[in-house]
Amino acid sequence: ELRAGIAGYTGEQKTRGDVKILTSCPACHQGLSRYTEATGLESDYIVVELANRVLGDKWQKAFIDKAKSGGIERVLL
């Protein structure tokens, strides 16, 4: 099914890293990542992709830095 979808979308049997499938399900993400080599299809969480697009590529580092500098206590309280 993944290959059929890729063929329908790109006209080829395997992607060159230009197609990504997004999910919000951890089990689905893990399962889809098993097919990366066979299909060239990358999977990622939709919230991570949105954060990359809206906040930029370095949002994870900025989040971790804020959390380490007392941000966790504010969230927990």
N, CA, C and O of each residue as an XYZ file, in Angstrom:
308
protein
N       0.814     -1.191      0.000
C       0.000      0.000      0.000
C       0.861      1.259      0.000
O       0.539      2.241     -0.669
N       1.946      1.223      0.748
C       2.834      2.388      0.761
C       3.427      2.635     -0.619
O       3.470      3.774     -1.083
N       3.882      1.575     -1.272
C       4.449      1.721     -2.620
C       3.402      2.217     -3.607
O       3.708      3.041     -4.469
N       2.176      1.730     -3.493
C       1.109      2.182     -4.381
C       0.821      3.669     -4.160
O       0.604      4.413     -5.116
N       0.822      4.085     -2.919
C       0.621      5.500     -2.614
C       1.745      6.372     -3.133
O       1.508      7.458     -3.661
N       2.974      5.893     -2.982
C       4.127      6.634     -3.487
C       4.053      6.735     -5.001
O       4.292      7.800     -5.570
N       3.720      5.621     -5.656
C       3.607      5.619     -7.119
C       2.502      6.559     -7.582
O       2.662      7.254     -8.585
N       1.399      6.587     -6.875
C       0.306      7.487     -7.232
C       0.652      8.949     -7.031
O       0.189      9.817     -7.771
N       1.465      9.210     -6.031
C       1.830     10.597     -5.711
C       2.999     11.094     -6.548
O       2.984     12.228     -7.027
N       4.018     10.247     -6.727
C       5.237     10.687     -7.417
C       5.434     10.058     -8.782
O       6.215     10.564     -9.587
N       4.740      8.964     -9.056
C       4.950      8.256    -10.315
C       6.139      7.317    -10.281
O       6.489      6.723    -11.301
N       6.764      7.174     -9.127
C       7.924      6.294     -8.959
C       7.631      5.273     -7.871
O       6.681      5.427     -7.104
N       8.453      4.230     -7.807
C       8.271      3.180     -6.806
C       8.892      3.525     -5.454
O       8.487      2.983     -4.426
N       9.864      4.416     -5.458
C      10.582      4.766     -4.236
C      10.823      6.271     -4.234
O      11.113      6.861     -5.275
N      10.704      6.887     -3.067
C      10.931      8.333     -2.984
C      12.415      8.626     -2.811
O      13.211      7.740     -2.501
N      12.759      9.866     -3.016
C      14.144     10.305     -2.818
C      14.223     11.262     -1.631
O      15.001     12.216     -1.632
N      13.409     10.986     -0.632
C      13.415     11.830      0.563
C      12.536     13.056      0.439
O      12.564     13.926      1.310
N      11.749     13.142     -0.634
C      10.910     14.314     -0.837
C       9.461     14.100     -0.394
O       8.629     14.996     -0.534
N       9.162     12.919      0.136
C       7.816     12.607      0.614
C       7.929     12.126      2.056
O       8.769     11.292      2.391
N       7.060     12.674      2.895
C       7.062     12.304      4.312
C       5.633     11.996      4.716
O       4.703     12.703      4.327
N       5.460     10.948      5.491
C       4.140     10.603      6.010
C       4.095     11.038      7.474
O       5.008     10.748      8.246
N       3.028     11.734      7.844
C       2.900     12.285      9.183
C       1.855     11.519      9.972
O       0.827     11.113      9.429
N       2.120     11.325     11.246
C       1.204     10.604     12.123
C       1.257     11.214     13.519
O       2.193     11.936     13.862
N       0.253     10.918     14.304
C       0.261     11.334     15.712
C       0.345     10.121     16.624
O       0.332     10.258     17.848
N       0.430      8.951     16.042
C       0.407      7.698     16.785
C       1.821      7.134     16.940
O       2.473      6.854     15.934
N       2.313      6.959     18.168
C       3.663      6.412     18.361
C       3.853      5.034     17.747
O       4.906      4.761     17.170
N       2.863      4.161     17.856
C       2.989      2.824     17.277
C       3.041      2.891     15.748
O       3.793      2.150     15.116
N       2.244      3.774     15.163
C       2.256      3.944     13.705
C       3.604      4.483     13.247
O       4.147      4.024     12.242
N       4.144      5.448     13.973
C       5.449      6.024     13.625
C       6.525      4.940     13.658
O       7.363      4.861     12.760
N       6.496      4.124     14.678
C       7.472      3.038     14.796
C       7.294      2.040     13.657
O       8.278      1.605     13.059
N       6.059      1.674     13.354
C       5.801      0.724     12.279
C       6.189      1.266     10.914
O       6.772      0.550     10.100
N       5.867      2.525     10.663
C       6.198      3.132      9.368
C       7.700      3.286      9.180
O       8.200      3.196      8.059
N       8.421      3.516     10.270
C       9.875      3.692     10.155
C      10.561      2.406      9.709
O      11.691      2.450      9.224
N       9.908      1.279      9.861
C      10.483      0.011      9.403
C      10.565     -0.078      7.881
O      11.343     -0.865      7.343
N       9.761      0.730      7.188
C       9.710      0.676      5.732
C      10.548      1.771      5.059
O      10.487      1.932      3.840
N      11.314      2.507      5.828
C      12.088      3.612      5.273
C      13.059      3.146      4.198
O      13.128      3.748      3.126
N      13.804      2.092      4.466
C      14.779      1.605      3.479
C      14.107      1.103      2.210
O      14.587      1.366      1.107
N      13.020      0.396      2.354
C      12.354     -0.206      1.201
C      11.637      0.817      0.326
O      11.546      0.647     -0.890
N      11.126      1.881      0.951
C      10.308      2.836      0.202
C      10.942      4.214      0.055
O      10.565      4.982     -0.829
N      11.903      4.527      0.918
C      12.467      5.871      0.931
C      11.562      6.860      1.635
O      11.865      8.051      1.708
N      10.456      6.367      2.152
C       9.455      7.198      2.808
C       9.853      7.449      4.250
O      10.117      6.509      5.000
N       9.895      8.713      4.637
C      10.192      9.067      6.025
C       8.882      9.266      6.774
O       7.885      9.689      6.189
N       8.885      8.964      8.059
C       7.711      9.238      8.882
C       8.126     10.152     10.025
O       9.266     10.124     10.488
N       7.174     10.960     10.464
C       7.435     11.871     11.564
C       6.099     12.202     12.222
O       5.031     11.954     11.663
N       6.187     12.762     13.414
C       4.986     13.192     14.105
C       4.520     14.523     13.515
O       5.334     15.388     13.190
N       3.222     14.672     13.384
C       2.675     15.873     12.781
C       3.007     17.107     13.618
O       3.248     18.177     13.059
N       3.023     16.982     14.947
C       3.331     18.144     15.784
C       4.789     18.567     15.631
O       5.102     19.754     15.724
N       5.682     17.606     15.398
C       7.093     17.937     15.181
C       7.253     18.670     13.855
O       7.998     19.647     13.772
N       6.567     18.210     12.829
C       6.639     18.873     11.525
C       6.066     20.281     11.601
O       6.629     21.212     11.025
N       4.953     20.445     12.305
C       4.380     21.783     12.477
C       5.332     22.695     13.240
O       5.512     23.855     12.869
N       5.939     22.182     14.299
C       6.889     22.988     15.068
C       8.086     23.379     14.211
O       8.554     24.515     14.291
N       8.589     22.458     13.392
C       9.703     22.786     12.499
C       9.324     23.902     11.538
O      10.119     24.809     11.291
N       8.116     23.838     10.995
C       7.667     24.843     10.015
C       7.379     26.186     10.669
O       7.723     27.229     10.114
N       6.750     26.174     11.846
C       6.331     27.415     12.496
C       7.449     28.034     13.326
O       7.655     29.247     13.280
N       8.180     27.206     14.092
C       9.176     27.717     15.033
C      10.609     27.636     14.523
O      11.508     28.217     15.132
N      10.841     26.933     13.425
C      12.190     26.793     12.887
C      12.850     25.495     13.314
O      12.347     24.774     14.176
N      13.974     25.215     12.699
C      14.668     23.950     12.911
C      15.252     23.787     14.314
O      15.477     22.660     14.753
N      15.497     24.872     15.015
C      16.178     24.790     16.313
C      15.212     24.889     17.494
O      15.632     25.212     18.606
N      13.940     24.618     17.271
C      12.963     24.748     18.339
C      13.196     23.743     19.451
O      12.945     24.050     20.617
N      13.675     22.540     19.117
C      13.883     21.523     20.157
C      14.972     21.947     21.127
O      14.812     21.804     22.340
N      16.070     22.462     20.609
C      17.160     22.919     21.479
C      16.684     24.077     22.353
O      16.986     24.114     23.546
N      15.945     25.021     21.775
C      15.433     26.154     22.544
C      14.487     25.675     23.645
O      14.520     26.197     24.759
N      13.655     24.698     23.344
C      12.732     24.151     24.341
C      13.492     23.490     25.477
O      13.175     23.709     26.646
N      14.489     22.686     25.147
C      15.281     21.997     26.170
C      16.032     23.000     27.029
O      16.091     22.843     28.248
N      16.605     24.026     26.414
C      17.316     25.061     27.171
C      16.381     25.769     28.148
O      16.751     26.016     29.296
N      15.172     26.096     27.695
C      14.205     26.755     28.577
C      13.768     25.825     29.703
O      13.593     26.261     30.840
N      13.592     24.546     29.387
C      13.184     23.578     30.409
C      14.270     23.406     31.456
O      13.970     23.275     32.642
N      15.526     23.404     31.033
C      16.637     23.233     31.967
C      16.831     24.463     32.841
O      17.363     24.350     33.946
N      16.416     25.626     32.375
C      16.609     26.840     33.160
C      15.377     27.205     33.967
O      15.045     28.384     34.099
N      14.697     26.205     34.509
C      13.580     26.457     35.401
C      12.212     26.357     34.749
O      11.200     26.596     35.407
N      12.160     26.017     33.504
C      10.875     25.926     32.812
C      10.014     24.771     33.281
O       8.788     24.878     33.273
N      10.618     23.681     33.684
C       9.853     22.507     34.118
C       9.063     22.826     35.384
O       7.908     22.417     35.506
N       9.657     23.538     36.313
C       8.963     23.866     37.557
C       7.711     24.691     37.278
O       6.684     24.505     37.931
N       7.794     25.593     36.317
C       6.636     26.414     35.988
C       5.524     25.570     35.369
O       4.343     25.817     35.616
N       5.891     24.594     34.581
C       4.889     23.728     33.955
C       4.255     22.841     35.007
O       3.039     22.648     34.991
N       5.046     22.292     35.927
C       4.516     21.374     36.932
C       3.655     22.074     37.979
O       2.730     21.471     38.523
N       3.944     23.318     38.261
C       3.152     24.041     39.272
C       1.930     24.584     38.623
O       1.116     25.230     39.283
